[in-house]
């Protein structure tokens, strides 16, 4: 189980840029989280709170923030499937 208290691990810059692009275009992403959850959601914004970065998403009208380091992969037809890696 992923906890909110674990240390944040920044993700790879290219992966971050792809998520930013998804937000700018309001893309519907297929997301796989590291805890096994799968979801389809519209990318809305990238937010940072207390040195932790989040992807703000819209799932059927409900807003939710996902910690970037809890995302295993995301996909969209324009970028294919991106497996998220930690920054070096």
VEXBA-675531 format. One line per field, with one value per residue: x, y, z of N, C-alpha, C in turn; residue in three letters. Coordinates in steps of 0.1 Angstrom, whole numbers, plus 5000, padded with zeros to 4 digits. Atoms other than C-alpha are relative to their C-alpha. Layout:
n_east	c(X	...) .
n_north	c(Y	...) .
n_up	c(Z	...) .
ca_east	c(X	...) .
ca_north	c(Y	...) .
ca_up	c(Z	...) .
c_east	c(X	...) .
c_north	c(Y	...) .
c_up	c(Z	...) .
type	c(Ala	...) .
END
This chain:
n_east	c(5008	4993	5005	4997	4988	4987	4993	5003	4989	5004	5000	4992	5004	5008	5014	5007	5004	5012	5012	5003	5006	5014	5008	5002	5009	5011	5000	5006	4989	5001	4989	4998	4993	4991	5008	5008	5013	5000	5011	5001	5003	4995	4989	5004	4990	4989	5000	4990	5003	4990	4989	5005	5007	5012	5008	5014	5008	5015	5006	5015	5004	4995	4985	4991	4986	4992	4985	4993	4992	5009	5004	4991	4999	5012	4999	5009	4996	4990	4986	4998	5000	4988	4997	4994	4988	4995	4989	4987) .
n_north	c(4988	4988	4990	4986	4995	5004	4989	4998	5002	4993	5009	4997	4988	5003	5005	4988	4992	5006	4998	4986	4999	5006	4990	4989	5005	5007	5014	5011	5010	5013	4999	5012	4996	5010	5008	5009	4993	4995	4991	4991	4987	4988	4993	4986	4991	5005	4992	5004	4996	5005	5007	5012	4996	5008	4998	4998	5006	5000	5013	4999	4988	4999	4996	5008	4997	5012	4997	5005	5012	5011	5004	5009	4997	4993	5001	4992	5003	4991	5003	5014	5003	4995	5006	4990	5004	4990	4992	5005) .
n_up	c(5000	5001	4990	5003	4992	5005	5006	5014	5009	5013	5012	5011	5007	5012	4996	4995	5011	5006	4992	5003	5013	4999	4993	5010	5010	4993	5006	4992	4998	4993	4990	4992	4988	4995	4991	5008	5005	5014	5003	5012	4994	5008	4993	4998	4995	4992	4988	4990	4986	4991	5008	5006	5012	5003	5012	4997	5011	4999	5003	5001	4993	4986	5000	4992	5002	4999	4999	5012	4997	4998	5013	5006	5015	5006	5015	5009	5014	5006	4994	4997	4985	4993	4987	4992	4992	4991	5006	4997) .
ca_east	c(5000	5013	5012	5011	5040	5067	5094	5086	5108	5108	5100	5121	5120	5107	5078	5070	5070	5046	5022	5025	5016	4986	4974	4978	4957	4932	4940	4920	4948	4948	4967	4982	4991	5018	4992	4975	4946	4938	4918	4908	4909	4913	4946	4940	4970	5004	5005	5032	5025	5052	5078	5055	5043	5008	4988	4954	4928	4891	4874	4838	4835	4853	4887	4916	4953	4977	5013	5036	5057	5026	5020	5034	5025	5001	4991	4974	4973	4995	5024	5018	5024	5049	5064	5072	5108	5125	5148	5185) .
ca_north	c(5000	5034	5060	5097	5100	5082	5104	5118	5106	5130	5114	5115	5149	5134	5117	5150	5168	5143	5147	5185	5181	5159	5187	5214	5193	5180	5145	5115	5092	5056	5055	5025	5032	5014	5000	4982	5007	5014	5044	5066	5103	5137	5153	5188	5203	5197	5209	5210	5210	5207	5195	5168	5169	5158	5153	5168	5147	5146	5112	5115	5150	5142	5159	5139	5145	5117	5118	5115	5089	5067	5065	5034	5042	5064	5062	5083	5077	5107	5095	5058	5042	5059	5038	5063	5062	5081	5109	5102) .
ca_up	c(5000	4991	5019	5018	5042	5022	5008	4974	4945	4915	4882	4850	4832	4799	4817	4835	4802	4787	4816	4811	4775	4784	4808	4781	4757	4783	4771	4784	4798	4807	4840	4859	4895	4914	4938	4909	4904	4867	4856	4827	4835	4819	4827	4841	4858	4874	4910	4937	4974	5001	4976	4963	4927	4916	4885	4889	4870	4864	4866	4854	4869	4902	4908	4922	4927	4920	4933	4903	4920	4925	4887	4871	4835	4814	4778	4751	4713	4706	4729	4733	4767	4790	4818	4845	4859	4887	4878	4878) .
c_east	c(5009	4995	5004	5013	5013	5006	4997	5013	4997	5001	5009	4994	4991	4986	4992	4995	4988	4987	4996	4992	4986	4991	4996	4989	4987	4998	4993	5011	4995	5011	5000	5008	5008	4993	4991	4987	5002	4988	5002	4996	5005	5011	4996	5011	5011	5001	5011	4996	5010	5010	4996	4992	4988	4995	4986	4992	4985	4995	4985	4995	5005	5015	5008	5014	5008	5015	5007	5007	4992	4995	5010	5002	4987	5001	4989	5004	5011	5014	5002	5000	5014	5001	5008	5013	5004	5011	5014	5007) .
c_north	c(5013	5010	5014	5005	4996	5012	5000	4998	5006	4990	5006	5013	4998	4996	5012	5008	4994	5002	5015	5002	4995	5010	5011	4997	4994	4986	4991	4990	4987	4999	4986	5005	4989	4990	4990	5006	5004	5010	5008	5013	5011	5007	5015	5010	4993	5009	4995	5005	4994	4991	4987	5004	4991	5003	5001	4994	5001	4986	5002	5011	5001	5003	4991	5003	4987	5004	4994	4988	4988	4995	4991	5002	5008	4999	5009	4997	5008	4997	4986	4998	5004	4993	5010	4995	5012	5008	4995	5009) .
c_up	c(5000	5010	4996	5006	4995	4993	4985	4991	4987	4989	4989	4993	4988	5004	5005	4988	4992	5007	4998	4987	5000	5007	4990	4990	5006	4995	5010	5001	5006	5010	5008	5012	5006	5010	4993	4994	4985	4999	4987	5005	4991	5008	5000	5003	5007	5012	5009	5013	5009	4994	4995	4988	4997	4986	5004	4988	5003	4995	5001	5009	5014	4999	5010	4997	5002	5002	4988	5002	5003	4986	4994	4985	4997	4985	4994	4986	4995	5006	5003	5015	5005	5013	5008	5008	5008	4993	5005	5011) .
type	c(Unk	Unk	Unk	Unk	Unk	Unk	Unk	Unk	Unk	Unk	Unk	Unk	Unk	Unk	Unk	Unk	Unk	Unk	Unk	Unk	Unk	Unk	Unk	Unk	Unk	Unk	Unk	Unk	Unk	Unk	Unk	Unk	Unk	Unk	Unk	Unk	Unk	Unk	Unk	Unk	Unk	Unk	Unk	Unk	Unk	Unk	Unk	Unk	Unk	Unk	Unk	Unk	Unk	Unk	Unk	Unk	Unk	Unk	Unk	Unk	Unk	Unk	Unk	Unk	Unk	Unk	Unk	Unk	Unk	Unk	Unk	Unk	Unk	Unk	Unk	Unk	Unk	Unk	Unk	Unk	Unk	Unk	Unk	Unk	Unk	Unk	Unk	Unk) .
END
